């Protein structure tokens, strides 16, 4: 018979922010290890949203807010992308009066409300001893806030942009780069058939890793990143030269959604902002495409070059995780449990220079992570440097 572990407590786990492949493997890793070590595991639905919606009454149906996790459930889910616990961009310390749960509206009726006291009461009511938050810098910034309120919190970094500070790798990044390369290569046939510029807008609000790495791998001729404003005349000249050198007469540029024209500003799809104050980016690819067509005759003997313009968007964040986004989340989840078993909390599990480690969770709010432009980005050429790789880690561009 299997040896029954003595009950050690309850671990809560949630996923917040944007979905990425690799979240379900992380949930699986935490759940498998925790149950084997004698813990009960509760999964909170919709990130911090599930935690603020709970009604503290044993007779109330809270199944839409949390569920007890089993090995059977998480094992099946781990083969798929996204997060079966669902996600949201809820910021529990800044909840608008319209988003306050109905049962709390008598107590919280300001234009903006801090529901942190309710989150803490809900965790206590459920008997949660440790909370593991999986997310990007927004989701984890609230985890930092909870830790400072005395909650035992562990963080696992997740974001396609790979821009959570303190770690070289965030869950979802490898699959995002893999998808970007694959989709770009598929679109080559159309660009070559019509002898056009191919403009692809990819995710990347403040950091250009999602444009840099695919370009480094040969998916594109040039890339535009948020860290370096670009000159459209210079870009048009470079892409025209690339097109003329290509036997199929086309060239490709990858553009981070946060990239800007020299003297310009970020482009947004609308003015509506999420709970963390971010408006949805989008449109820089459209503007670059129009500008390229207008400017191209100047560098192409008076003839305009047409453009294929595609926003890759959710295509790079959907589907199953690749190998790295299956293995790294497994390691992260187990490392989080290692720390909990040692009585350590308030940490974020990370990859640093190719090795698994952990850092204080406060690093999420104390600094920002960007591409080291001087080290990795060739400004005149608008693409990564292709040199000096000795002793660099797997993904080249680390968290300095």
Helices and strands as residue ranges (DSSP letters): E 9-15, H 23-36, E 39-44, H 48-53, E 66-68, H 71-77, E 95-96, G 102-104, E 112-113, H 116-126, E 128-135, H 137-148, E 153-157, H 173-194, E 197-202, H 209-216, E 222-224, H 232-245, E 251-256, E 268-273, E 279-281, H 284-296, E 307-311, G 313-316, H 324-341, E 347-352, E 355-360, H 363-366, H 373-376, E 377-378, E 383-384
